[in-house]
Amino acid sequence: MMDVVCSSAPSVAENLALDVALAKSASSTGRKLLRFWWGDGPAVVMGSSERVEVVVNADACAALHVPILKRCSGGGTVLQTSDVLNYSLITPAPSTLDVRAAFRQGTDVIQTILKSFGVVGTACGTSDVAVGGRKISGNAQAWRWKSLLVHGTLLIDFDFDLAEKILRHPSREPDYRRGRSHRDFLITLRQLGVSASRNEVEQAAVHAGEQIYGRVNRYITGEPWFPSASATISFRDHSSTTQAYQPRSSESFPCS
């Protein structure tokens, strides 16, 4: 049975580290988890194989105090802000490697959330969801530790000005982007006329998990959901400083 939880760690770096910790334990515990969390930040998050000098304006990030992080999955660089909803889907690795099927699990989540607001999302490129030919969600995956991690974003709102300052135009892009700038290529729920509150978005996200997976274990704020009180999560940002975060057994971060 899938566990569905809406729970954000205090920072983007800690949320990425939480993904890794949960993925590392999924194979041994057999746990299946769909977690929703908010980007907060701002922070730049690069794909595992990307180089800073190619995808990010590091000088602008330093001047604006925007950290540069690297996640364990592939895909392109994203800007995380407080109005970006994220999901992390973590399960023991399936017996057969099927990248397309794994991405479809993620895009199904995003498309189901959009549908609840009357918005039709279309799977585009390798792993995007678009509305009217403009990207509203990007998704990535990692097959590691005998586990599958699929995670992605949904742009509720977005700081286009900041993105233009610190993100370079990607060296590789899906055909449907057609060289467009971040501002012209991306679209948000707000731009589509959806003025849902954070709580309404969270409720739609959890309901999407229930629609897709049927009967689920649904965790709410205040209920313990993290599997181990003694787990210490280490995370490393681009400056190579290492920090640690230790969740309490009863800790459930409200998404908001």
N, C-alpha and C positions, 0 to 999 in steps of 0.2 A: 504494500500500500504506500502511496506517495504521501510524504509529509509536506504540507504547504504552510509557509510562514512568511510574514511580512516583518522584517527585522533588519535594521541598519546598524552597523558598527559605527563608531564615532568619525572615522575618516575613510576616504577612498582606499588608501593603502591597507587599512585594516580589513576592509571588505574584501579586497583582493586576496589578502592572506587567509581570511576566513574561508574563501572558496577553496584554496589549496589545502587547508587543514581538513575540511570536510571531504574533499575528493580523495585525500590520502587514506581516510578511514572508511570510505564507502565500500571498498571491496571486502574488508574484514567484517564490517557490521551488516552488510547487505542493505544499508539504508538508501532510500530514494527520497530526494529532497528537492523541492522547488521553493527557492527563497527570493523574495522581492526586497529591494533596497534602493535607497535614494543616493544619487551621486554626491551631493554636498560639494565640497571642494571650494573653488575650482581646482582641477588637477588634470594633467595630460596623462593619458594611459596609452602606451605603445603596445603593438603586437610583439610577440616573443622574438621574431626574427628581424625586427626593424631597427634602423640606426638613427640616432638622434639627429645627426646633421642632415639627414635626408628628409625627415618628416616634421621636424619641430624647429621653431625659431628659439633656440635655447637662451639667447641673450634677452629676448623679450620675456620669456618665462622667468628668468632671474630677476629682471627689473620689476616685474609684476608679482613676484613671489608666488608663482604657480609651480608646484612640484611636478616633476616628470617621473612617471612610474612605468614599469614594464610588467605586463601580466604573463601568465604561463601559457596562454592560448595564442593562436595565430591571429590573422586578420590585421586590419589597419588601425591607425591611431585615432583616438576619440578624445573629446574634451568632456570631462565630467563636471557638471554643475548641479546646484541644488534642485533644478527642475528637470533632471534626467532620471527617469525610473529605470532601474536595472532588474533583471532576473538572473538567477543562477540555478541551473538544473543539473543536479549531481546524482549519478547512479553508478552501481557496479558496471563495468564495461560489458556490453553485449558480446555474445560469442562471435559475432561477425562484424567486422569493421565496415560500416556503411556511413560514409561522411554525409551524403545527401539526406539520409533518413534522420541522422542526428540533427542536422540543421533544421529539418522540417519540424522536429519537436519544438525547437525554439521559435521558429516563425509562426507556428500554430498558436503558441501562447500569445504572441504580439497581435496576430490577426484577430484572435478571439477577444482580447481586450478592446481593440479598436472597434470591433463589431458592436460591443455593448454601448458605445457612444455614437453609433450610427455611421461609422467611418469604415469604408472598405479598403483594406490593405492588400497589396499584391506582392507575392514573392518575386524579387528581382535580383539579377546578378547571381552571385554564388550564395549569398546569405543575407541579403537585405530584404526589408519590407518597405514598399513605397506606396505613396498615395498620389495619384495623378502624375506619376512619373518622377516624383521627388521623394527622396529617402527620409523615412521617419524612424527607422530602426536598423541597426547593424548588429550582427551576431558572429560569435567566434566559438571555437571548440578546442578541447585538448583531450587526447586519449593517453592518459598517464596513470601510474600507480594502480593499474588494473581497474581503472575507473573512467567514466565519461563525464566531462564537464562541458556543458553548453551554456554560454551566457551572452547577454545582449542588452541593448538599450532601447528605450522608447522616449522620444523627445516630446515631453509635455510642453516645455518652453525651452529657449536656448539663447545663449549670449553670443549672437553672431559677430558683434564687434570684437569681442575677445578672441573668438575663433579665428577671425581674419588676421589678428595680430600675431598669434602664436603658432598656428598650424600652417604648414606649407601645403601646397597642392600635392596630392599623393602622386608618386611616380607610377603607380599602377592604379587603374580605376575601372569600374565596370563599364561596359559599352553604353549603358543607358545614361551615364553621367554626362558624356559628350563634352568634357572639358569645362563644365560649369564650376563656378566658384562655390565655396561652402554656402554662402548666402543664397545663391540661386538653386543649389542642388538639394539642400535640406529643407524640411518642412516640419512644423510642430503642431500638436493638437490645438494650441492656442490660435495659430494662424488659420486652422480649419474651423474656428468658431466654437471650439469646445472649451468651456470655462469651468471644468470640473475641479473641485477642491482636491487636495492631497488625499483626504480620507475617501472621497468618491473614487479616485483612481486606484487606491489600495484595495477597496472593496471589489472593484471591477477586476483587478488582477487576481485576487484570491478566488473570485467566482470563476474566472477563466480556468484556473487550475482544476477546480471542481468539475467544470464542464468537460474538460479534456480527459481527466483521469478518473472521473466517477467518484466513488467513495474515497475520501482522503482523510488523513489526520490533519486537522486545521488548528494551528497554534495562534493564540492571540496574545497581545501585550500582557506581560506579567506571568505567563506560563513558561516553565522551563522547556527549552527545545534543543539547546546545545548538548551534544552527546557526552561530553566529559568535562567535569568541573576542573580537572587538573591540567587540561590541555593548554599549552602556551603556544601562541601563534607568533612566529617571527615574520617580519616583512622588511623588504629592502627597497629603497627608492633609488633613483638614478644617481644620486650623490654617494651611493654605497654606504650610507649609514644604516645600521641595523637597529631595530627597536623591537619590543615585544609587547604583546597584548594578551592578557589572561582573563577570559570571560568567567563570570561567576555562574554557578550551576543554575541559578534561577533567573539569569539575566536574559531579558528579551527586549531588545532595543525597539522602541516605537519607530515606525518608518518616518513619521513626521518630525 
